[in-house]
Amino acid sequence: MFPFDISEINSQIWKKYPYLNDVSPEISNLPDGTSKLVFKGFANTANGHTLPISIIVKVDQEGKIIQISSSR
């Protein structure tokens, strides 16, 4: 399906954002040949509230992470 190993990218994201551990990304191909992976999860704050968080990862055709951005 994709010319790169998604499990390797998942491992890198899970290591950097442990609250997204075991979250599978939504994957879409972009017109420029890159792919966008969107990880959606929740993070707990110090005072016990839960925040929804999305991590968006842009990946080139070889599976190299080009850009990581987050939204809260």
N, C-alpha and C positions, 0 to 999 in steps of 0.2 A: 504494500500500500504506500509506504513512504520509503524514500531511499536512505533513511537513517534509523538508528536504534532509539526509539522513544524511551525505553527503560533507562538508558544512560542519562537522558535529559531529566527524566523524573527523579532519578537519584540525586542529581545536582540540585534540583529545586527543593526536594525534601530535606536535603542536608542544610540548605540555607534558610528554609522556612519550615521548621519542624512541625508547626501546627497544621501544615498541609499534608502531613504524612499519610500515604495511601490514598490521596485524592488523585483521580485520573483526570487528565486535562481534556477539554473540548478542543479539537484540532480542526483548523481550516487552512486551506491553501490560499495564498495571496497571489495576485496577478504577476508580481515581479519574480515568482519562482520560490519565494520563501514560504514558511509556514508559521501560523500563529497558534500558540497553545495557551489556553486560558484555564488556570487552576482557580477554582472557587472553594473557599472554605471560611472558617470562623476562627477568630483569635479571642482569647479571654484577657480582659484588662485586669489591672491590679485590684480594682474595686469590685470585681466579679461580673462586670457586664460582658456581653458577647458582641463582637464587632464582625460584620461580614467583610471579607477581604478577597479581592481578586488579584492574582498575579498573572500578568500577560508576558509571554515569552515569545520573542521573534527568533526563528531558527532558519539558518540557510539550508541549502540542498544537501550539504554534507553532515548536517546535524549539529553544527557549531552555533552556540547561542550568540546572537547578535546584540540583543537588547532585552532587558528585563524591566518591567514597570509594574507598579502596584496601584491599586485604588482601594479606598476605604469607604 
